[in-house]
Amino acid sequence: MFSVFFLGKSNLESVEATTRAGNISVREKSVVVKSTSFSSRVSNSSITVGETVDFTLYGNNLDGLSAGTFEFTYDESKLKFEKLTPATEMKNVIYDVNSERDGLVKMSFVSENIVGNDRDLVYLTFSAIDSGSTKISFKAKDLYDFEFVPMTAGEIYSSVTVKEPVVVIDYPDFELLIPETIL
């Protein structure tokens, strides 16, 4: 039988304990990592050069999410980033958007309140600049819940096909007149 005595103030954090010959060694507090999930959709999966496409990030099972970084990547040779608009759920969140590097948009955010489940979170608009198949990808980093517990989420993406615009050649109406000398 052994006894454990704590001297001083204790805040009762979870710890990983290992024993050896009757001694308990506490190396570090336990870290519980919560999992959350997102999904995405695009306004149109097939667009023409010159048109725009909207990418929507949707929060499925956010489990108390209140801080983190959203990273959106795209092929800058096919798409051009136009704007990022937070959805209603993110209006009271403090956020910063960095889109200085082509091909990458980062949105870091923090909130005193949790971000709600099953809601649109962010809308991004892209314009098509060249034809081909491409995708808009999303990855979450440094996610935390309202108790500062770390969270993880998988990567997702939406595919977009950009087509060349149809070129319509409008020939003027013309009339063929046969000279009278030939008749």
C-alpha positions, 0 to 999 in steps of 0.5 A, a space after each residue: 500500500 502506498 500514499 500520495 501526498 500533494 504539497 501546495 495547490 492542485 488543480 486536479 488535472 488528468 495525468 499519465 502515471 507509471 509505476 516502478 518498484 512502488 513509486 509513481 512518476 508523473 511525467 506530464 498531464 494527459 492530453 485528450 484530443 477531440 475529433 470534429 468534422 467538416 464538409 464542403 460543397 461548391 455552387 457548381 462543379 462545372 464552370 466556364 473561364 470567366 465565371 465564379 464558383 462559391 465554396 462553402 465550408 460546413 461544420 458537422 460535429 464541432 463538439 465545442 469548437 472555439 478557436 483554430 485555423 482554416 486553410 484553403 488551398 487551390 490551383 492558382 493557375 486555374 482559379 483566382 481567389 476573390 473573397 471570403 465571407 464568414 457565415 452568420 454562425 461566425 459573425 461574432 467570432 474574432 478572425 483574421 484572413 490571410 490571402 497574400 500567397 496565391 493558392 492559399 487562404 488562411 482564416 484564424 479565429 477565436 471566440 468566447 462562445 462555441 461555434 454551432 454544429 450543423 451550420 455553414 461556417 465560411 463562404 469563399 468565392 473564386 473566379 475561373 481563369 484557365 480551363 482544366 480539372 482542379 480542386 479546392 481543399 480544406 484543412 483545419 489546424 490548431 483547433 481547440 474547444 472552449 476548454 482549450 482541449 486540442 481537436 483534430 479534423 480530416 482534410 476535405 476537398 471539392 472538385 471543379 471542372 473549368 471549361 473553355 468558353 464557347 466561341 461564337 463567330 457571328 458572320 455578317 449576313 451577305 448576299 451573293 450577286 452574280 455580275 450581269 456579264 456572266 449571264 
